[in-house]
């Protein structure tokens, strides 16, 4: 195992990317490749930060839970992980260059990490899924340093949570991939950012399940046309059908509000 390293700030924080406001989210004008560069810059700066991958469901949560606004604006950047957000940006002040999906990003960040010696920690998901995902990443990207894999029950007790944070901090990851659910993951990362001391943390949702092969990604044409949710719901109908019903209602309300506002 490679030796742990101490994160000492070595540079000024990277400049914040330009954003467009879409339904309460400050979405960054970043492509996938630019996001990878931004992550590298955050690691080089060495300060504990986080970023957010926001889909339409997360936009709805932000609308419902006002504490998320401060969390979003405290992030290094917020990415549009949903085609409806990209489409809405076209009449909100400037079109975003593309959707940046967390389920793509986890592979690309891991690929770079293997080449540049960045250390990864996988947190959350169902028991055993993280270990499978770690093995997949090790096979796919030889030399990658995965310094920790845990699937804890967050919030079980203050003592256990403190111990978990201590283990993550002791492992000295450069990047923490968390799969704790929305918005629990975003809240937990924001609340514990300084204690964790990790240069880059991000809640990645089902991405660890995709890496492990527990879930399959939709065909590329469905991803590009905004229909990936149909494919996802077919895999987990009982869990996702109620969520998507609420999300569709939220989308209808936001579009109606936009049309009324523009009319005025």
URJO-V272563 format. One line per field, one symbol per residue. phi: phi as a letter, one per 20 degrees, with the letter a starting at -180 (. if undefined). burial: 1 if it has 24 or more other ideal C-beta (glycine too) atoms within 12 Angstrom, else 0. A space follows every 10 residues. Layout:
phi->???
burial->???
//
This chain:
phi->.fffceedgd bfgfffffcc eclndeeefc effffffffg fffffnefbb ccdddfffff fffedfffff fffeffacee drfgffffff ddpqfffafd egfeffffff ffgffdmfdd cdconfgnff ffffffffff cgnfddeabb ceefnfbgff ffffgfffff flfecdedcd neegffffff fdgfffmegc cbfdleffff ffnfcdffgg ffffemdfff ffffecffee gfffffffff ffffffffff ffff
burial->0000001000 0001001011 1111111111 0101110111 1111111111 1111111111 1110000110 1101111111 1111111110 0100010111 1111111111 1111000111 1111100011 0111011000 1001111111 1101000000 1001101110 1111111111 1111111111 1110011111 1111111111 1101101100 0010010110 1110000001 0011001001 1001000000 0000
//
